[in-house]
Amino acid sequence: MTKQELNRDIKRFKKVFDSMEPLELSEAQAEFIRLYYADRKFEYMSKANVLFMLRINLRFVFVPLHHFGNKIKL
């Protein structure tokens, strides 16, 4: 997945997520996991997309908080 495809998919997920019903949480989890593991080091995600992923993870804890961003290079 290229940098552009990843950021595009995260933006699409954000639009869909804002209109989701709580019953569709398993679909949201599957998409979140797919996008998160596409770039675990956060090298290619834009700042806005990293903050969105963090916000969603803090709300639903799809990835344990002590593992989120574990591979990031500063």
Chimera marker file (.cmm) of the C-alpha trace (Angstrom):
<marker_set name="trace">
<marker id="1" x="0.000" y="0.000" z="0.000" r="1" g="1" b="0" radius="0.5"/>
<marker id="2" x="1.452" y="3.349" z="-0.975" r="1" g="1" b="0" radius="0.5"/>
<marker id="3" x="1.466" y="6.482" z="1.142" r="1" g="1" b="0" radius="0.5"/>
<marker id="4" x="-1.308" y="8.065" z="-0.923" r="1" g="1" b="0" radius="0.5"/>
<marker id="5" x="-3.504" y="4.962" z="-0.787" r="1" g="1" b="0" radius="0.5"/>
<marker id="6" x="-3.117" y="4.679" z="2.978" r="1" g="1" b="0" radius="0.5"/>
<marker id="7" x="-4.049" y="8.297" z="3.667" r="1" g="1" b="0" radius="0.5"/>
<marker id="8" x="-6.929" y="8.093" z="1.180" r="1" g="1" b="0" radius="0.5"/>
<marker id="9" x="-8.303" y="4.963" z="2.865" r="1" g="1" b="0" radius="0.5"/>
<marker id="10" x="-8.052" y="6.549" z="6.320" r="1" g="1" b="0" radius="0.5"/>
<marker id="11" x="-9.971" y="9.608" z="5.107" r="1" g="1" b="0" radius="0.5"/>
<marker id="12" x="-12.656" y="7.331" z="3.646" r="1" g="1" b="0" radius="0.5"/>
<marker id="13" x="-12.816" y="5.393" z="6.907" r="1" g="1" b="0" radius="0.5"/>
<marker id="14" x="-13.233" y="8.655" z="8.809" r="1" g="1" b="0" radius="0.5"/>
<marker id="15" x="-16.229" y="9.658" z="6.664" r="1" g="1" b="0" radius="0.5"/>
<marker id="16" x="-17.837" y="6.233" z="7.043" r="1" g="1" b="0" radius="0.5"/>
<marker id="17" x="-17.054" y="6.043" z="10.759" r="1" g="1" b="0" radius="0.5"/>
<marker id="18" x="-18.775" y="9.345" z="11.508" r="1" g="1" b="0" radius="0.5"/>
<marker id="19" x="-22.033" y="7.999" z="10.058" r="1" g="1" b="0" radius="0.5"/>
<marker id="20" x="-21.822" y="4.463" z="11.546" r="1" g="1" b="0" radius="0.5"/>
<marker id="21" x="-24.295" y="2.939" z="13.919" r="1" g="1" b="0" radius="0.5"/>
<marker id="22" x="-22.954" y="1.360" z="17.125" r="1" g="1" b="0" radius="0.5"/>
<marker id="23" x="-24.067" y="-2.075" z="15.857" r="1" g="1" b="0" radius="0.5"/>
<marker id="24" x="-21.524" y="-1.908" z="13.028" r="1" g="1" b="0" radius="0.5"/>
<marker id="25" x="-18.600" y="-1.798" z="15.426" r="1" g="1" b="0" radius="0.5"/>
<marker id="26" x="-17.150" y="-5.114" z="14.251" r="1" g="1" b="0" radius="0.5"/>
<marker id="27" x="-16.853" y="-3.722" z="10.710" r="1" g="1" b="0" radius="0.5"/>
<marker id="28" x="-15.157" y="-0.614" z="12.069" r="1" g="1" b="0" radius="0.5"/>
<marker id="29" x="-12.745" y="-2.751" z="14.069" r="1" g="1" b="0" radius="0.5"/>
<marker id="30" x="-11.785" y="-4.791" z="11.026" r="1" g="1" b="0" radius="0.5"/>
<marker id="31" x="-11.105" y="-1.664" z="8.961" r="1" g="1" b="0" radius="0.5"/>
<marker id="32" x="-9.182" y="-0.010" z="11.806" r="1" g="1" b="0" radius="0.5"/>
<marker id="33" x="-6.953" y="-3.058" z="12.239" r="1" g="1" b="0" radius="0.5"/>
<marker id="34" x="-6.298" y="-3.221" z="8.480" r="1" g="1" b="0" radius="0.5"/>
<marker id="35" x="-5.263" y="0.446" z="8.350" r="1" g="1" b="0" radius="0.5"/>
<marker id="36" x="-3.277" y="0.343" z="11.599" r="1" g="1" b="0" radius="0.5"/>
<marker id="37" x="-1.170" y="-2.639" z="10.554" r="1" g="1" b="0" radius="0.5"/>
<marker id="38" x="-0.561" y="-1.164" z="7.094" r="1" g="1" b="0" radius="0.5"/>
<marker id="39" x="1.763" y="1.392" z="8.738" r="1" g="1" b="0" radius="0.5"/>
<marker id="40" x="2.624" y="0.469" z="12.333" r="1" g="1" b="0" radius="0.5"/>
<marker id="41" x="5.594" y="2.836" z="12.388" r="1" g="1" b="0" radius="0.5"/>
<marker id="42" x="3.445" y="5.836" z="11.379" r="1" g="1" b="0" radius="0.5"/>
<marker id="43" x="5.946" y="6.753" z="8.669" r="1" g="1" b="0" radius="0.5"/>
<marker id="44" x="3.380" y="7.416" z="5.952" r="1" g="1" b="0" radius="0.5"/>
<marker id="45" x="0.271" y="8.598" z="7.798" r="1" g="1" b="0" radius="0.5"/>
<marker id="46" x="-0.348" y="12.317" z="7.878" r="1" g="1" b="0" radius="0.5"/>
<marker id="47" x="-0.564" y="14.054" z="11.231" r="1" g="1" b="0" radius="0.5"/>
<marker id="48" x="-4.346" y="14.440" z="10.987" r="1" g="1" b="0" radius="0.5"/>
<marker id="49" x="-4.747" y="10.745" z="10.199" r="1" g="1" b="0" radius="0.5"/>
<marker id="50" x="-2.529" y="9.664" z="13.100" r="1" g="1" b="0" radius="0.5"/>
<marker id="51" x="-4.601" y="11.816" z="15.445" r="1" g="1" b="0" radius="0.5"/>
<marker id="52" x="-7.826" y="10.322" z="14.059" r="1" g="1" b="0" radius="0.5"/>
<marker id="53" x="-6.519" y="6.780" z="14.536" r="1" g="1" b="0" radius="0.5"/>
<marker id="54" x="-5.445" y="7.643" z="18.080" r="1" g="1" b="0" radius="0.5"/>
<marker id="55" x="-8.833" y="9.178" z="18.875" r="1" g="1" b="0" radius="0.5"/>
<marker id="56" x="-10.702" y="6.134" z="17.610" r="1" g="1" b="0" radius="0.5"/>
<marker id="57" x="-8.390" y="3.780" z="19.480" r="1" g="1" b="0" radius="0.5"/>
<marker id="58" x="-8.790" y="5.721" z="22.729" r="1" g="1" b="0" radius="0.5"/>
<marker id="59" x="-12.550" y="5.502" z="22.362" r="1" g="1" b="0" radius="0.5"/>
<marker id="60" x="-12.901" y="1.807" z="21.488" r="1" g="1" b="0" radius="0.5"/>
<marker id="61" x="-9.467" y="0.296" z="22.307" r="1" g="1" b="0" radius="0.5"/>
<marker id="62" x="-9.137" y="-1.841" z="19.188" r="1" g="1" b="0" radius="0.5"/>
<marker id="63" x="-5.392" y="-2.083" z="19.843" r="1" g="1" b="0" radius="0.5"/>
<marker id="64" x="-4.275" y="-2.179" z="23.496" r="1" g="1" b="0" radius="0.5"/>
<marker id="65" x="-3.095" y="1.263" z="24.523" r="1" g="1" b="0" radius="0.5"/>
<marker id="66" x="0.302" y="0.035" z="25.642" r="1" g="1" b="0" radius="0.5"/>
<marker id="67" x="0.905" y="-1.349" z="22.100" r="1" g="1" b="0" radius="0.5"/>
<marker id="68" x="-0.459" y="1.577" z="20.076" r="1" g="1" b="0" radius="0.5"/>
<marker id="69" x="2.410" y="3.318" z="18.303" r="1" g="1" b="0" radius="0.5"/>
<marker id="70" x="4.925" y="0.908" z="19.785" r="1" g="1" b="0" radius="0.5"/>
<marker id="71" x="7.054" y="0.757" z="16.617" r="1" g="1" b="0" radius="0.5"/>
<marker id="72" x="7.134" y="4.512" z="15.948" r="1" g="1" b="0" radius="0.5"/>
<marker id="73" x="10.460" y="6.043" z="14.999" r="1" g="1" b="0" radius="0.5"/>
<marker id="74" x="11.089" y="9.472" z="16.512" r="1" g="1" b="0" radius="0.5"/>
<link id1="1" id2="2" r="1" g="1" b="0" radius="0.2"/>
<link id1="2" id2="3" r="1" g="1" b="0" radius="0.2"/>
<link id1="3" id2="4" r="1" g="1" b="0" radius="0.2"/>
<link id1="4" id2="5" r="1" g="1" b="0" radius="0.2"/>
<link id1="5" id2="6" r="1" g="1" b="0" radius="0.2"/>
<link id1="6" id2="7" r="1" g="1" b="0" radius="0.2"/>
<link id1="7" id2="8" r="1" g="1" b="0" radius="0.2"/>
<link id1="8" id2="9" r="1" g="1" b="0" radius="0.2"/>
<link id1="9" id2="10" r="1" g="1" b="0" radius="0.2"/>
<link id1="10" id2="11" r="1" g="1" b="0" radius="0.2"/>
<link id1="11" id2="12" r="1" g="1" b="0" radius="0.2"/>
<link id1="12" id2="13" r="1" g="1" b="0" radius="0.2"/>
<link id1="13" id2="14" r="1" g="1" b="0" radius="0.2"/>
<link id1="14" id2="15" r="1" g="1" b="0" radius="0.2"/>
<link id1="15" id2="16" r="1" g="1" b="0" radius="0.2"/>
<link id1="16" id2="17" r="1" g="1" b="0" radius="0.2"/>
<link id1="17" id2="18" r="1" g="1" b="0" radius="0.2"/>
<link id1="18" id2="19" r="1" g="1" b="0" radius="0.2"/>
<link id1="19" id2="20" r="1" g="1" b="0" radius="0.2"/>
<link id1="20" id2="21" r="1" g="1" b="0" radius="0.2"/>
<link id1="21" id2="22" r="1" g="1" b="0" radius="0.2"/>
<link id1="22" id2="23" r="1" g="1" b="0" radius="0.2"/>
<link id1="23" id2="24" r="1" g="1" b="0" radius="0.2"/>
<link id1="24" id2="25" r="1" g="1" b="0" radius="0.2"/>
<link id1="25" id2="26" r="1" g="1" b="0" radius="0.2"/>
<link id1="26" id2="27" r="1" g="1" b="0" radius="0.2"/>
<link id1="27" id2="28" r="1" g="1" b="0" radius="0.2"/>
<link id1="28" id2="29" r="1" g="1" b="0" radius="0.2"/>
<link id1="29" id2="30" r="1" g="1" b="0" radius="0.2"/>
<link id1="30" id2="31" r="1" g="1" b="0" radius="0.2"/>
<link id1="31" id2="32" r="1" g="1" b="0" radius="0.2"/>
<link id1="32" id2="33" r="1" g="1" b="0" radius="0.2"/>
<link id1="33" id2="34" r="1" g="1" b="0" radius="0.2"/>
<link id1="34" id2="35" r="1" g="1" b="0" radius="0.2"/>
<link id1="35" id2="36" r="1" g="1" b="0" radius="0.2"/>
<link id1="36" id2="37" r="1" g="1" b="0" radius="0.2"/>
<link id1="37" id2="38" r="1" g="1" b="0" radius="0.2"/>
<link id1="38" id2="39" r="1" g="1" b="0" radius="0.2"/>
<link id1="39" id2="40" r="1" g="1" b="0" radius="0.2"/>
<link id1="40" id2="41" r="1" g="1" b="0" radius="0.2"/>
<link id1="41" id2="42" r="1" g="1" b="0" radius="0.2"/>
<link id1="42" id2="43" r="1" g="1" b="0" radius="0.2"/>
<link id1="43" id2="44" r="1" g="1" b="0" radius="0.2"/>
<link id1="44" id2="45" r="1" g="1" b="0" radius="0.2"/>
<link id1="45" id2="46" r="1" g="1" b="0" radius="0.2"/>
<link id1="46" id2="47" r="1" g="1" b="0" radius="0.2"/>
<link id1="47" id2="48" r="1" g="1" b="0" radius="0.2"/>
<link id1="48" id2="49" r="1" g="1" b="0" radius="0.2"/>
<link id1="49" id2="50" r="1" g="1" b="0" radius="0.2"/>
<link id1="50" id2="51" r="1" g="1" b="0" radius="0.2"/>
<link id1="51" id2="52" r="1" g="1" b="0" radius="0.2"/>
<link id1="52" id2="53" r="1" g="1" b="0" radius="0.2"/>
<link id1="53" id2="54" r="1" g="1" b="0" radius="0.2"/>
<link id1="54" id2="55" r="1" g="1" b="0" radius="0.2"/>
<link id1="55" id2="56" r="1" g="1" b="0" radius="0.2"/>
<link id1="56" id2="57" r="1" g="1" b="0" radius="0.2"/>
<link id1="57" id2="58" r="1" g="1" b="0" radius="0.2"/>
<link id1="58" id2="59" r="1" g="1" b="0" radius="0.2"/>
<link id1="59" id2="60" r="1" g="1" b="0" radius="0.2"/>
<link id1="60" id2="61" r="1" g="1" b="0" radius="0.2"/>
<link id1="61" id2="62" r="1" g="1" b="0" radius="0.2"/>
<link id1="62" id2="63" r="1" g="1" b="0" radius="0.2"/>
<link id1="63" id2="64" r="1" g="1" b="0" radius="0.2"/>
<link id1="64" id2="65" r="1" g="1" b="0" radius="0.2"/>
<link id1="65" id2="66" r="1" g="1" b="0" radius="0.2"/>
<link id1="66" id2="67" r="1" g="1" b="0" radius="0.2"/>
<link id1="67" id2="68" r="1" g="1" b="0" radius="0.2"/>
<link id1="68" id2="69" r="1" g="1" b="0" radius="0.2"/>
<link id1="69" id2="70" r="1" g="1" b="0" radius="0.2"/>
<link id1="70" id2="71" r="1" g="1" b="0" radius="0.2"/>
<link id1="71" id2="72" r="1" g="1" b="0" radius="0.2"/>
<link id1="72" id2="73" r="1" g="1" b="0" radius="0.2"/>
<link id1="73" id2="74" r="1" g="1" b="0" radius="0.2"/>
</marker_set>
